[in-house]
């Protein structure tokens, strides 16, 4: 049985575009989750950013950037340690 093509691709290009899609999706999903956190008074007080709109936006941007690069890093981490070890399950 040969390798099947998905969306006209296979191999490295398929892996690349699936990873880009997954990373983009998780960044947007995480943005939605974090949007619910960043408005809570408890979080703002804990982080000391109450009333600091510029700092709140910086924290949100850094969170999104971390999510994006974390998702991309799973290409190499998953390849090295395996899928189950990468997500921490047994």
Backbone as CSV, one residue per row, in Angstrom:
resi,resn,N_x,N_y,N_z,CA_x,CA_y,CA_z,C_x,C_y,C_z
1,UNK,0.844,-1.181,0.000,0.000,0.000,0.000,0.889,1.245,0.000
2,UNK,0.730,2.078,-0.982,1.551,3.278,-1.114,1.077,4.403,-0.221
3,UNK,1.891,5.413,-0.171,1.520,6.587,0.614,0.439,7.356,-0.115
4,UNK,-0.618,7.644,0.614,-1.716,8.389,0.016,-1.447,9.888,0.122
5,UNK,-2.020,10.614,-0.802,-1.901,12.073,-0.783,-3.125,12.669,-0.090
6,UNK,-2.883,13.691,0.695,-3.949,14.433,1.347,-3.826,15.883,0.899
7,UNK,-4.899,16.414,0.331,-4.910,17.775,-0.201,-3.791,17.956,-1.223
8,UNK,-3.468,16.898,-1.939,-2.433,16.955,-2.966,-1.012,16.929,-2.436
9,UNK,-0.839,16.681,-1.147,0.495,16.697,-0.543,0.752,15.409,0.228
10,UNK,2.017,15.181,0.507,2.420,14.107,1.402,3.819,14.431,1.911
11,UNK,4.229,13.718,2.928,5.579,13.912,3.458,5.753,15.224,4.194
12,UNK,6.898,15.825,3.943,7.288,17.038,4.662,6.347,18.215,4.474
13,UNK,5.857,18.423,3.248,4.951,19.551,3.014,3.619,19.350,3.714
14,UNK,3.141,18.128,3.728,1.891,17.857,4.438,2.074,18.119,5.926
15,UNK,3.170,17.637,6.489,3.457,17.875,7.903,3.560,19.365,8.191
16,UNK,4.245,20.086,7.336,4.418,21.522,7.527,3.079,22.247,7.562
17,UNK,2.214,22.008,6.576,0.954,22.738,6.496,-0.042,22.309,7.572
18,UNK,-0.012,21.061,7.968,-0.860,20.631,9.085,-0.394,21.321,10.368
19,UNK,0.900,21.434,10.536,1.444,22.103,11.725,1.100,23.583,11.733
20,UNK,1.201,24.240,10.599,0.842,25.662,10.518,-0.635,25.846,10.866
21,UNK,-1.485,24.978,10.330,-2.921,25.073,10.623,-3.188,24.840,12.110
22,UNK,-2.546,23.830,12.673,-2.763,23.529,14.095,-2.232,24.643,14.982
23,UNK,-1.069,25.182,14.642,-0.496,26.269,15.441,-1.377,27.511,15.376
24,UNK,-1.881,27.827,14.195,-2.761,28.992,14.051,-4.058,28.799,14.823
25,UNK,-4.619,27.604,14.719,-5.856,27.305,15.423,-5.665,27.410,16.931
26,UNK,-4.595,26.842,17.437,-4.369,26.890,18.886,-4.095,28.310,19.357
27,UNK,-3.407,29.093,18.537,-3.158,30.479,18.922,-4.481,31.233,19.049
28,UNK,-5.382,31.002,18.109,-6.680,31.679,18.160,-7.536,31.150,19.305
29,UNK,-7.506,29.830,19.527,-8.261,29.253,20.632,-7.727,29.772,21.965
30,UNK,-6.411,29.777,22.103,-5.812,30.256,23.343,-6.110,31.731,23.565
31,UNK,-6.197,32.492,22.485,-6.565,33.903,22.608,-7.956,34.027,23.218
32,UNK,-8.864,33.177,22.780,-10.218,33.203,23.328,-10.250,32.826,24.796
33,UNK,-9.474,31.835,25.168,-9.401,31.423,26.574,-8.776,32.531,27.404
34,UNK,-7.675,33.067,26.921,-6.991,34.106,27.677,-7.815,35.380,27.763
35,UNK,-8.651,35.634,26.755,-9.536,36.794,26.803,-10.484,36.733,27.989
36,UNK,-10.865,35.517,28.380,-11.709,35.352,29.562,-10.950,35.508,30.864
37,UNK,-9.647,35.266,30.825,-8.819,35.370,32.033,-8.381,36.805,32.274
38,UNK,-7.974,37.498,31.224,-7.373,38.824,31.361,-8.360,39.869,31.888
39,UNK,-9.648,39.595,31.874,-10.625,40.565,32.358,-11.027,40.339,33.813
40,UNK,-10.547,39.280,34.431,-10.935,38.998,35.815,-10.118,39.847,36.782
41,UNK,-10.777,40.448,37.751,-10.062,41.288,38.724,-8.990,40.511,39.499
42,UNK,-9.249,39.230,39.785,-8.268,38.435,40.523,-6.952,38.311,39.748
43,UNK,-7.036,38.046,38.450,-5.823,37.917,37.625,-5.094,39.249,37.534
44,UNK,-5.846,40.309,37.281,-5.235,41.633,37.153,-4.541,42.052,38.444
45,UNK,-5.165,41.772,39.581,-4.549,42.104,40.864,-3.309,41.243,41.123
46,UNK,-3.418,39.968,40.830,-2.303,39.049,41.039,-1.087,39.460,40.212
47,UNK,-1.320,39.861,38.972,-0.228,40.248,38.084,0.205,41.701,38.282
48,UNK,-0.586,42.472,39.036,-0.259,43.875,39.278,-0.424,44.749,38.052
49,UNK,-1.412,44.419,37.217,-1.608,45.184,35.977,-3.003,45.802,35.898
50,UNK,-3.639,45.988,37.030,-4.953,46.625,37.056,-4.829,48.064,36.565
51,UNK,-5.639,48.436,35.584,-5.621,49.798,35.048,-4.467,50.091,34.110
52,UNK,-3.674,49.104,33.781,-2.523,49.276,32.884,-2.832,48.645,31.528
53,UNK,-3.561,49.359,30.694,-4.003,48.807,29.409,-2.831,48.396,28.522
54,UNK,-1.781,49.193,28.494,-0.624,48.881,27.657,0.061,47.600,28.135
55,UNK,0.198,47.459,29.427,0.829,46.258,29.980,-0.058,45.034,29.792
56,UNK,-1.364,45.209,29.917,-2.289,44.090,29.682,-2.197,43.602,28.244
57,UNK,-2.097,44.518,27.292,-1.988,44.111,25.894,-0.652,43.430,25.618
58,UNK,0.399,43.873,26.290,1.706,43.235,26.133,1.685,41.818,26.688
59,UNK,1.078,41.620,27.839,0.961,40.284,28.426,0.169,39.370,27.501
60,UNK,-0.902,39.870,26.928,-1.716,39.075,25.998,-0.920,38.710,24.753
61,UNK,-0.181,39.654,24.198,0.619,39.390,23.003,1.706,38.366,23.281
62,UNK,2.375,38.477,24.409,3.428,37.520,24.760,2.836,36.134,24.958
63,UNK,1.670,36.065,25.544,0.990,34.778,25.711,0.713,34.136,24.351
64,UNK,0.208,34.922,23.411,-0.081,34.396,22.074,1.191,33.960,21.355
65,UNK,2.238,34.739,21.464,3.506,34.384,20.821,4.046,33.085,21.414
66,UNK,3.943,32.945,22.723,4.378,31.703,23.373,3.574,30.507,22.909
67,UNK,2.266,30.683,22.765,1.418,29.591,22.267,1.804,29.197,20.856
68,UNK,2.068,30.175,20.016,2.414,29.903,18.624,3.734,29.133,18.525
69,UNK,4.758,29.644,19.196,6.053,28.970,19.114,6.045,27.636,19.852
70,UNK,5.242,27.516,20.894,5.097,26.226,21.562,4.478,25.184,20.656
71,UNK,3.478,25.611,19.897,2.850,24.686,18.951,3.821,24.290,17.848
72,UNK,4.598,25.234,17.347,5.581,24.909,16.319,6.695,24.014,16.861
73,UNK,7.065,24.221,18.110,8.139,23.422,18.705,7.764,21.950,18.817
74,UNK,6.479,21.656,18.814,6.074,20.253,18.923,6.481,19.435,17.707
75,UNK,6.831,20.092,16.603,7.348,19.358,15.447,8.572,18.571,15.867
76,UNK,9.528,19.253,16.470,10.795,18.621,16.820,10.694,17.846,18.126
77,UNK,9.952,18.355,19.083,9.804,17.656,20.358,9.048,16.355,20.153
78,UNK,7.978,16.405,19.370,7.203,15.205,19.087,7.999,14.174,18.327
79,UNK,8.833,14.637,17.418,9.669,13.719,16.639,10.703,13.032,17.529
80,UNK,11.245,13.776,18.468,12.301,13.236,19.335,11.756,12.318,20.421
81,UNK,10.676,12.729,21.082,10.176,11.999,22.248,8.929,11.168,21.979
82,UNK,8.285,11.369,20.853,7.053,10.640,20.547,5.835,11.429,20.987
83,UNK,4.693,11.108,20.368,3.464,11.862,20.627,3.024,11.753,22.078
84,UNK,2.991,10.540,22.620,2.493,10.379,23.993,3.384,11.083,25.007
85,UNK,4.675,10.991,24.853,5.578,11.664,25.793,5.519,13.179,25.641
86,UNK,5.255,13.669,24.441,5.185,15.102,24.214,4.013,15.725,24.955
87,UNK,2.867,15.042,24.975,1.706,15.614,25.655,1.578,15.127,27.092
88,UNK,2.514,14.306,27.534,2.584,13.913,28.933,1.609,12.835,29.350
89,UNK,1.240,11.957,28.438,0.362,10.843,28.811,1.146,9.552,28.764
90,UNK,0.589,8.536,29.372,1.288,7.249,29.351,0.581,6.268,28.457
